[in-house]
Amino acid sequence: MSSFCQWEGDTLVLNILGRPRAKKTKIGKVIGNQLEVHVAENPVRGRATAHLVKFLAGEFDVTESSITVVFGVYNVNKQLRIVAPKRLPAAIAKQQGAASRI
């Protein structure tokens, strides 16, 4: 399993490298032990992180309340906990080969 994510029971813990001010919100590549996510929002008072959570909720097919920002609300380096994701985005499934786990 890649170091940018790990399972704790039914909770997926993700290390994120946020890239605010992007043209389009999308999942990027793995850089070191973080998953790069481009966010089409300015990093002002946590708005980019809020946008990131909303985007990832759709990608993992969960409610926004199922995603907890452990740290990094006001920083590009973040850790998120996603409870019981119903779907894995292709970039993550490809990295860990665990699409069948869900």
Secondary structure, 3 states (H helix, E strand, C coil): CCCCEEEECCEEEEEEEEECCCCCCEEEEEECCEEEEECCCCCCCCHHHHHHHHHHHHHHCCCHHHEEEEECCCCCEEEEEEECCCCCCHHHHHHHCCHHHC
